[in-house]
Amino acid sequence: MPRGRQGGRKRKRTDEELLERISKLEDLVKEIEKNEGAAKVQDMTTVGSRDVASTISGDGQGGFANVAVPSEGRGQLNWSSGKTEQGARAKSDQSQATMPRLDRYVGTSFWMALSDEISGLKDVLGGTSDEEEEGHDRGTPALNLPSSRRQQSNHSGFVISRTMSTENPSYPTRHQVHTFCDVYLANVDPVFKILHGPSLRRYLQEDAVELDCSPGVEGREALKFAIYYAATSSLTEWECRQRIGEDKAVLLLRYRIGTELSLAKADFVNTVETSTLQALVIYLVSVRANDNTRLSWTLTSLAVRIAQAMGLHYDSTLCLLQPLEREMGRRLWWQICVLDSRAAGDRASDPVVTANSFNTKLPLHINDEDLRSGSSEEVKERDSFTDMTFCLICQEVFDVERQLNYVPARELGQPQARSKEIWNQRISTVINMQRRIEDRYLRHLNVTRPFQWATRMVADIITATMWLMVYRPLQRRPESVSSSAVPDPGILRLSVEVLEKAHQINTDPAASPLRWLSHTYVQWHALAVTTAELCVKTEGPVVERAWAILEPTYKETAQHVADSNQGMLWRPIKKLMNKAQGVRQKYLDSRSAIADLSATKVPLAMSGQMSPLANTADAMYSINDFTMETIDGDIISTDAVQQLPSTSTFVPFDWDPWLAMAAMPSTMGPTSQGQYSDDTNHMAWMNWRNFVDDIQVQDDVISSQSAFL
């Protein structure tokens, strides 16, 4: 019968496929034997040699510290109480001696290949019918394992760990926990607000069973370690020894590893728990303060995706929650957005969160005491300085920054009239933001109080940065919207003031609690703008101020810029600096020659007369204050740093010329400010364009090199 012959051919193909899959399984078993033999040798060479240094990566590149994720088969941590956690760890330690080292294969393709071959064998030996498959989906687990093991995919271990070990977290003492809580609430919480202070204090210091602001028990352990890590990051070396009793480097390593282990155990990659995502975000902001590699930049995008999977980017998801939980969701989402913006700014890249990609409302302008667990009563915003003021200012600015950095396709190829309209919209966006921040937040500040003074300083810096982004964007804009044709009220003065105020925050004792965070906001953009302007501007009081602040900023930026002084940003900055230094040296040489010539003609009695520059009312610095020396091949001034503005003072920006731009929205002609000639303005703009192109070229070079590593 024809059907019989077809059936015979089918059975023959089945037998051949069955033999092929059995052969593949045999190869997998041989691979296990080889790996097991190599692993035994490795275990013999590593036993007894573990120390603190061996738990971190030696290459300093992307990836967490070298920590391991114990296999689920070794016992499951209970996150509800400290006693149970210790018991679980003891049980896990006992089971390690008898359980097979299955974790050795986590992160390889072994289990995936094995699963594929077993599934193929099932199909070969007689696939299920549609009814059987539907029944299997309804009632039978995909794997015959406990539910906790089915949910734990080990993907989190793959992300975190590059080598496997049996390291367990090291817990702080009770006294240290109390101190970490106090430090976190004083130094971290006011500037990175994603938790509820009263709830956190009850949980860590008063032994409350629940952490009301952080739903999800599996992430609580990771959240505690992230708090310890962030608190340590905010302290100085001296403060760590005085308050915690140990060196900062030891504490940072201990609690970074503890956070990473706990995040892996909570399977943070697949989490739907607020507490786990909160822990990840606090971990990332802490890593930014201690590590200038790509780690935080890469993992921030993961945090964005996790938040989106939880629905935090849609306010309709949060509206169904109680006020406390709703506010925690909004705070978490917006802090992730700010973190994403800063990570993108570190490397002049595009943020993951783009314009019009979410509709989550800003958190309320309230104090933590206004929120109570279990209350359904809506909270009214305050018309005063609150616990949320600092963070809301940063979040409002981020909302404008993502609009300025986004270049819609409709802007390309627009006629001149439409381009003018687009340009005016960008100007109006910044002006409206500035007025809103002033009216809603800044008018309530009392700058005699240290934190409110620091808040004002930060607000001015980031607002000025928005103006710099308008006139010196990091993205190529359409030619018809070129900034070279647009008047500005003094971009060199503005960029210099940004650098001066950033330096003041980094040195003023009043801003010491903020210093850990300020080091993560590297002002390389303002530095590059200043340097590009100095390539064409050679004299005047503002130029002397610029060269005075350039030295400390250049040194500081080299230490904290992304990927240090070997990254994609530093080489273009250094190239621009070398050009500016060459122009400066020629100017100083010419002035010196003129001075020598004049000295032979001026009577001796007049030799002590001050120069006209020194007699001007706003001449803050004299050319004679500058000498030049070489540092790492770069010529920089040495004496001018002594002339920097003193600390513990507040000198507001002069915003009037910038806000006056609103009164002339249609102006697109050459500048009439008298600071630049038309040619000089164009040359400064071309210097900036070349700098942006160099960044792109350097990024392409690094990417191509990485592809072959």
C-alpha positions in Angstrom: 0.0 0.0 0.0 1.3 3.5 -0.7 0.5 4.6 2.8 2.6 1.7 4.2 5.6 2.6 2.0 5.3 6.2 3.2 5.1 5.0 6.8 8.2 2.9 6.3 10.2 5.8 5.0 9.0 7.9 7.9 10.1 5.3 10.4 13.5 5.1 8.7 14.0 8.9 9.0 12.9 8.7 12.6 15.5 6.0 13.4 18.2 8.1 11.8 17.2 11.2 13.6 17.0 9.3 16.9 20.6 7.9 16.4 21.8 11.4 15.6 20.3 12.9 18.8 21.6 10.1 20.9 25.1 10.7 19.5 24.8 14.4 20.4 23.8 13.5 24.0 26.8 11.3 24.2 29.0 14.2 23.1 27.4 16.4 25.8 28.2 13.8 28.5 31.8 13.6 27.3 31.9 17.4 27.6 30.7 17.2 31.2 33.5 14.7 32.0 36.2 17.0 30.5 34.8 20.1 32.4 34.5 18.1 35.6 38.2 17.0 35.4 39.4 20.6 34.7 37.2 21.9 37.5 38.7 19.5 40.0 42.2 20.8 39.2 40.9 24.4 39.4 39.3 23.7 42.8 42.6 22.2 44.2 44.5 25.3 43.2 42.0 27.8 44.6 41.0 26.2 47.9 42.3 28.3 50.8 43.4 31.2 48.6 40.3 33.3 48.8 40.8 36.8 50.0 39.0 40.1 49.4 41.0 41.0 46.4 40.2 37.8 44.6 36.5 38.5 44.6 36.7 41.4 42.3 37.5 41.5 38.6 41.1 42.4 37.6 40.3 43.9 34.2 38.2 46.7 35.5 35.8 46.4 32.5 32.1 45.9 32.3 30.6 43.3 34.6 29.9 43.1 38.4 32.5 42.1 40.9 33.5 38.4 40.6 30.8 36.9 42.8 28.8 33.8 42.5 25.1 32.9 42.6 24.6 29.7 44.6 22.4 27.2 42.9 18.8 27.0 44.1 19.4 23.4 45.0 21.6 24.5 47.9 18.7 26.0 49.9 16.6 29.1 49.5 17.1 32.3 51.5 14.2 33.5 53.6 14.0 37.2 53.4 11.7 37.9 56.2 13.9 37.9 59.3 17.6 37.9 60.2 17.4 34.7 62.3 15.8 32.8 59.4 18.4 34.2 57.0 21.2 33.0 59.2 19.6 29.6 59.5 19.2 29.4 55.7 22.8 30.3 55.2 23.9 27.5 57.7 21.6 25.0 55.9 23.1 26.2 52.5 26.6 25.7 53.8 25.8 22.1 55.0 24.3 21.2 51.7 27.3 22.5 49.7 29.3 19.5 50.7 26.9 17.0 49.2 25.2 18.8 46.4 26.8 18.5 42.9 28.5 21.6 41.5 25.7 22.4 39.1 26.5 26.1 39.2 29.7 25.4 37.3 27.7 25.3 34.1 25.5 28.4 34.7 26.2 30.9 32.1 27.3 28.4 29.5 25.3 26.8 26.7 25.2 23.4 28.3 21.7 23.4 29.7 20.3 25.0 26.6 21.8 22.3 24.4 20.7 19.5 26.7 17.2 20.9 26.8 17.1 21.1 23.0 18.2 17.5 22.6 15.8 16.1 25.1 12.9 18.1 23.5 14.0 16.7 20.1 14.0 13.2 21.5 10.4 13.7 22.7 9.4 14.8 19.2 11.2 11.9 17.5 9.8 9.2 19.8 6.3 10.4 19.2 5.1 14.0 19.4 2.1 14.9 21.3 -1.2 15.8 19.7 -2.8 19.2 19.9 -5.1 18.0 22.7 -2.2 16.5 24.6 -0.1 19.6 24.3 -3.0 21.9 25.4 -3.5 19.6 28.4 0.2 19.7 29.2 0.1 23.6 29.1 -2.9 23.7 31.4 -2.0 21.2 34.0 1.6 20.1 33.8 4.7 22.2 34.7 7.2 22.8 31.9 9.8 21.1 34.1 9.3 18.7 36.9 10.8 21.1 39.4 9.6 23.1 42.4 7.9 26.4 41.5 10.8 28.5 42.9 13.2 26.8 40.7 11.0 27.1 37.6 10.8 30.9 38.2 14.5 31.3 38.8 16.0 31.3 35.3 19.7 31.9 36.3 19.8 34.7 33.8 20.5 37.1 36.7 23.6 35.0 37.6 24.8 35.2 34.0 24.5 39.0 34.0 26.2 39.5 37.3 28.8 36.8 37.5 31.7 36.0 35.3 33.2 33.3 37.5 31.4 31.2 40.0 32.2 30.8 43.7 30.4 30.0 47.0 30.8 33.4 48.5 28.2 34.5 51.0 27.3 38.1 51.9 28.9 39.6 54.9 26.4 41.3 57.2 27.0 44.4 59.3 26.6 44.6 63.0 23.4 46.0 64.6 25.2 49.2 65.4 26.5 49.5 61.9 23.0 49.0 60.5 21.7 51.9 62.6 24.6 54.1 61.4 24.1 53.1 57.7 20.5 54.0 58.0 21.3 57.5 59.5 23.9 58.1 56.8 21.7 57.1 54.0 18.8 59.3 55.1 21.2 62.2 55.6 23.4 62.0 52.5 21.7 59.8 49.8 17.9 60.0 50.3 17.6 63.8 49.9 19.3 63.8 46.5 18.2 60.4 45.2 14.6 60.0 46.5 13.1 56.6 45.8 12.3 55.4 49.3 10.1 56.6 52.2 12.3 57.8 55.0 10.0 57.0 58.0 9.3 53.5 56.7 13.0 52.8 56.1 13.9 54.0 59.6 11.2 51.7 61.2 12.4 48.8 59.2 16.1 49.1 59.8 16.2 50.7 63.3 13.0 49.6 64.9 12.7 46.0 63.6 9.5 46.5 61.7 8.4 43.4 59.9 7.4 45.1 56.7 9.1 47.9 54.6 6.0 49.7 53.5 7.6 51.6 50.7 9.1 48.5 49.1 6.7 45.7 48.2 8.2 42.3 47.6 10.0 40.2 50.1 12.6 38.6 47.7 14.3 41.9 47.1 14.5 43.1 50.7 17.9 41.6 51.3 19.3 43.3 48.1 17.8 46.6 49.1 19.4 46.5 52.5 22.8 45.8 51.0 22.3 48.5 48.4 21.6 51.0 51.2 24.8 50.0 53.0 26.7 50.3 49.8 25.2 53.8 49.0 25.8 55.0 52.5 29.4 54.0 52.4 29.8 55.7 49.0 28.6 59.0 50.5 31.2 59.0 53.3 34.8 60.0 53.2 37.7 57.8 54.3 37.9 59.6 57.7 34.1 59.4 58.2 34.1 55.6 57.5 36.8 55.0 60.1 35.1 57.2 62.7 31.5 56.1 62.2 31.7 52.6 60.9 35.1 51.6 62.3 36.6 50.2 59.1 38.4 51.5 56.0 36.2 52.7 53.2 37.7 50.5 50.5 36.9 47.4 52.6 33.3 48.5 53.2 32.7 49.4 49.6 33.9 46.0 48.4 32.0 44.1 51.0 28.7 45.7 50.4 29.0 45.8 46.6 29.5 42.1 46.6 26.6 41.7 49.1 24.4 43.7 46.8 25.3 41.8 43.8 24.9 38.4 45.4 21.5 39.4 46.8 20.3 40.8 43.5 21.2 37.6 41.7 19.4 35.5 44.4 16.3 37.7 43.8 16.6 37.1 40.1 16.5 40.8 39.4 16.5 40.3 35.6 13.0 38.8 35.7 11.7 40.6 38.8 8.3 42.1 39.2 9.0 43.4 42.7 9.4 47.0 43.5 12.0 46.2 46.3 14.3 44.4 43.9 14.2 47.2 41.3 14.8 49.8 44.0 17.9 47.9 45.1 19.2 47.7 41.5 18.7 51.5 41.0 20.4 52.4 44.3 23.2 50.0 43.4 23.7 51.7 40.0 23.9 55.2 41.4 26.4 54.0 43.9 28.5 52.3 41.2 28.6 55.6 39.3 30.2 57.2 42.3 32.9 54.5 42.5 33.4 53.1 39.0 33.9 55.0 35.8 33.7 51.9 33.5 30.7 51.1 31.3 29.0 49.0 34.0 26.4 51.5 35.2 25.9 52.8 31.6 25.1 49.3 30.4 23.0 48.1 33.4 20.9 51.3 33.4 19.3 50.3 30.2 18.4 47.0 31.9 16.8 48.9 34.8 14.7 50.9 32.3 13.5 47.7 30.7 12.6 46.1 34.0 10.7 49.2 35.0 8.8 49.2 31.7 8.0 45.5 32.1 6.5 46.4 35.5 4.4 49.2 33.8 6.0 52.1 35.7 6.2 54.2 32.5 2.4 54.3 32.3 0.6 56.4 35.0 -2.6 54.4 34.5 -0.8 51.5 36.1 0.1 53.5 39.2 -3.2 55.3 39.5 -4.8 52.0 40.8 -2.5 52.0 43.8 -2.7 53.6 47.3 -1.0 57.0 47.6 2.2 55.7 49.2 2.7 52.9 46.6 1.8 55.3 43.8 4.3 57.8 44.9 7.0 55.2 45.3 6.4 54.0 41.7 6.6 57.5 40.3 9.7 58.3 42.3 11.3 55.1 41.1 10.5 55.7 37.4 11.7 59.3 37.4 14.9 58.5 39.2 15.5 55.8 36.6 15.0 58.4 33.9 17.4 60.8 35.5 19.9 58.0 35.9 19.5 57.1 32.2 20.0 60.7 31.2 23.2 61.0 33.3 24.5 57.6 31.9 23.9 58.9 28.3 25.6 62.2 29.1 28.6 60.4 30.4 29.4 59.1 26.9 27.6 61.6 24.7 25.2 58.8 23.7 21.4 58.6 23.3 19.3 57.8 26.4 17.1 54.7 26.4 14.1 56.7 27.6 13.1 59.1 24.7 10.6 61.8 24.3 6.9 60.7 24.3 7.8 57.2 25.4 6.0 57.5 28.8 3.3 59.4 30.6 4.1 58.8 34.2 3.4 62.0 36.2 6.1 63.7 38.3 6.1 62.8 42.0 4.3 65.2 44.3 6.1 68.1 45.9 5.6 66.8 49.5 7.4 65.6 52.6 7.7 62.0 53.5 5.6 62.6 56.6 2.7 63.4 54.4 2.5 59.8 53.2 1.1 57.1 55.5 1.0 53.4 54.9 -2.5 52.0 54.2 -4.0 55.5 53.8 -6.2 56.1 50.8 -6.4 59.8 51.4 -5.0 61.9 48.6 -2.1 64.1 49.6 -1.9 67.8 48.7 1.3 69.4 47.4 3.2 71.9 49.6 4.1 75.4 48.6 7.5 75.4 50.4 10.8 73.6 50.4 10.2 69.9 50.8 11.9 66.5 50.9 11.3 66.3 47.2 12.5 69.7 46.1 16.1 68.7 45.0 15.0 65.6 43.1 12.0 67.4 41.4 14.3 70.1 40.1 16.5 67.5 38.5 13.5 65.6 37.1 12.0 68.8 35.6 15.4 69.5 33.9 15.6 66.0 32.6 12.2 66.3 31.0 13.5 69.3 29.1 16.9 67.7 28.3 15.3 64.7 26.6 13.3 67.2 24.4 16.4 69.1 23.5 18.5 66.0 22.7 15.7 64.5 20.5 16.0 65.5 16.8 12.7 64.5 15.1 12.9 63.4 11.5 10.5 66.3 10.6 13.3 68.8 11.5 15.5 67.5 8.7 15.3 69.3 5.4 12.9 72.0 6.7 12.8 75.3 4.9 14.5 78.3 6.6 11.2 79.7 8.0 10.3 76.4 9.6 13.8 76.1 11.0 13.5 79.4 12.7 10.3 78.3 14.3 11.9 75.1 15.6 14.8 77.1 17.0 12.5 79.5 18.8 10.6 76.5 20.3 13.8 75.2 21.8 14.6 78.6 23.3 11.1 78.9 24.7 11.3 75.4 26.2 14.3 76.3 28.3 12.9 79.7 29.3 9.6 78.1 30.4 11.4 75.5 32.4 13.6 78.1 34.1 10.7 80.2 35.1 8.7 77.2 36.3 11.6 76.0 38.5 12.1 79.4 39.9 8.4 79.9 40.7 7.7 76.4 42.1 10.9 75.6 43.9 13.7 78.1 44.1 11.7 81.0 45.5 11.2 79.0 48.7 14.9 78.4 49.4 16.8 79.8 52.3 20.4 79.8 51.0 21.7 80.4 54.5 21.0 76.7 55.2 23.7 74.4 53.7 21.5 71.9 51.9 19.2 74.6 50.4 22.3 76.6 49.4 23.6 73.5 47.6 20.2 72.9 46.0 20.3 76.4 44.5 23.8 75.9 43.2 22.9 72.7 41.5 19.7 74.2 40.1 21.7 77.0 38.5 24.3 74.7 37.1 21.9 72.3 35.4 19.8 75.2 34.1 22.9 76.8 32.6 23.8 73.4 31.1 20.4 73.4 29.3 21.3 76.8 27.7 24.7 75.3 26.7 22.9 72.4 25.1 20.8 74.8 23.0 23.7 76.7 21.7 26.3 73.9 21.7 24.3 70.7 21.1 25.9 67.3 21.1 23.8 66.1 18.2 24.2 67.4 14.6 21.3 69.8 14.0 20.0 70.7 10.5 22.3 73.2 8.8 19.5 75.8 8.7 19.3 75.8 12.5 23.0 76.4 13.0 24.0 78.2 16.2 26.7 80.1 14.4 24.0 82.5 13.1 22.2 83.0 16.4 23.1 85.7 18.9 23.9 84.5 22.4 24.2 86.7 25.5 27.6 85.4 26.3 28.2 81.6 26.0 31.8 81.8 27.2 30.8 83.6 30.4 28.0 81.1 31.0 30.2 78.0 30.6 32.9 79.5 32.9 30.3 80.2 35.6 29.2 76.5 35.3 32.7 75.4 35.9 33.3 77.8 38.8 30.1 76.8 40.6 30.8 73.1 40.1 34.3 73.7 41.5 32.7 75.5 44.5 30.4 72.6 45.2 33.3 70.2 45.2 35.3 72.3 47.6 32.9 74.1 49.9 32.3 72.4 53.3 28.7 73.3 53.1 28.2 70.9 50.2 30.2 68.0 51.7 27.1 65.7 52.0 26.5 66.2 48.2 30.1 65.7 47.1 29.7 62.0 46.5 27.0 62.7 44.0 28.6 65.8 42.4 31.6 63.7 41.4 29.2 61.7 39.2 28.1 64.8 37.3 31.3 65.4 35.3 31.1 68.8 33.7 32.9 67.8 30.5 30.4 69.6 28.3 31.0 73.0 29.9 34.7 72.3 29.8 34.6 71.5 26.1 32.4 74.6 25.4 34.9 76.8 27.3 37.9 75.3 25.5 36.3 75.7 22.1 35.6 79.4 22.8 39.1 79.9 24.0 40.4 78.7 20.7 39.2 82.0 19.2 39.0 84.4 22.2 42.3 85.6 23.5 41.8 88.6 25.7 39.4 90.2 28.1 38.3 89.6 31.7 36.1 86.6 30.9 39.0 84.9 29.1 41.2 85.3 32.2 38.5 83.8 34.4 38.2 81.0 31.9 41.9 80.1 32.0 41.8 80.3 35.8 39.2 77.7 36.2 40.4 75.5 33.4 43.3 74.0 35.3 41.4 72.4 38.3 38.5 71.4 36.0 40.9 69.7 33.5 42.6 67.7 36.2 39.3 66.7 37.9 37.7 65.8 34.6 40.6 63.5 33.7 40.0 61.5 36.9 36.2 61.2 36.7 35.3 61.2 33.0 33.8 58.1 31.7 36.4 55.3 31.0 39.0 57.7 32.5 41.5 59.5 30.3 41.5 56.5 27.8 37.8 56.8 26.9 36.0 58.2 23.9 35.4 61.6 25.4 38.9 62.5 26.7 40.9 62.3 23.5 38.6 64.9 21.7 38.7 67.1 24.8 42.5 66.9 24.9 42.8 67.7 21.2 40.6 70.7 21.7 42.6 71.7 24.8 45.9 71.4 22.9 44.6 73.8 20.3 43.4 76.3 22.8 46.7 76.2 24.7 48.6 76.8 21.4 46.5 79.9 20.8 47.0 81.0 24.4 50.7 80.6 24.3 51.0 82.7 21.1 49.0 85.4 22.7 51.1 85.4 25.9 54.3 85.5 23.8 53.1 88.4 21.8 52.1 90.3 24.9 55.5 89.6 26.4 57.2 90.9 23.3 55.1 94.1 23.4 55.8 94.5 27.1 59.6 94.2 26.5 59.5 96.7 23.7 57.5 99.1 25.8 59.8 98.7 28.8 62.7 100.2 26.7 60.6 103.4 26.0 58.7 103.9 29.3 60.6 106.1 32.0 61.7 104.2 35.0 59.4 106.2 37.3 56.4 104.8 35.4 57.5 101.2 35.4 55.2 100.3 38.4 52.0 101.6 36.7 49.2 99.0 36.4 48.1 97.9 33.0 44.8 99.2 31.6 43.4 95.7 32.0 44.0 95.8 35.7 42.3 99.1 36.0 39.0 97.9 34.6 36.2 97.4 37.1 35.5 93.8 36.2 39.0 92.7 35.6 39.2 89.8 38.1 42.5 88.3 36.7 45.7 89.7 35.3 47.7 88.1 32.5 50.7 88.3 34.8 48.9 85.9 37.2 49.5 83.1 34.7 52.5 81.0 34.1 52.4 77.8 32.0 53.6 74.3 32.9 53.2 70.9 31.3 51.1 68.2 32.9 50.8 64.9 31.0 52.0 66.7 27.9 49.4 69.5 28.3 50.3 73.1 29.0 48.1 74.6 31.7 48.2 77.7 34.0 49.5 77.2 37.5 49.0 80.4 39.5 45.4 81.2 38.4 43.8 78.6 40.6 44.6 80.8 43.6 42.3 83.5 42.1 39.2 81.3 42.1 36.1 82.6 43.8 36.0 82.0 47.5 33.7 79.3 48.9 30.8 79.7 51.3 29.3 82.4 49.1 26.4 82.5 46.7 26.6 84.6 43.6 23.6 84.0 41.4 23.8 83.7 37.6 22.9 86.8 35.7 19.9 85.3 33.8 18.5 88.5 32.5 20.2 88.5 29.1 19.2 84.9 28.6 15.6 85.4 29.6 15.5 88.4 27.4 15.7 86.0 24.4 12.0 85.5 24.9 11.4 89.1 23.9 13.0 88.6 20.5 11.9 85.1 19.3 12.3 85.8 15.7 16.0 87.0 15.8 18.1 84.8 13.7 20.7 87.3 12.4 24.3 87.8 13.3 25.1 88.6 16.9 24.8 92.2 18.0 26.1 91.7 21.5 29.5 93.0 20.8 31.3 90.0 22.3 32.0 88.3 19.0 32.4 89.5 15.5 30.5 87.4 12.9 33.7 85.6 11.8 34.8 84.9 15.3 31.4 83.4 16.2 31.5 81.2 13.2 35.0 80.0 14.0 33.9 79.1 17.6 30.9 77.2 16.2 33.1 75.3 13.7 35.5 74.3 16.6 32.5 72.9 18.4 31.2 71.0 15.3 34.7 69.5 14.9 34.7 68.4 18.5 31.3 66.7 18.1 32.6 64.9 15.0 35.7 63.8 16.9 33.6 62.2 19.6 31.7 60.3 16.9 34.9 59.2 15.2 36.4 58.1 18.6 33.3 56.2 19.4 33.5 54.4 16.1 37.2 53.5 16.6 36.5 52.1 20.1 33.6 50.1 18.9 35.6 48.6 16.0 38.4 47.7 18.3 36.1 46.1 20.8 34.6 44.0 18.0 37.9 42.2 17.6 38.7 41.7 21.3 
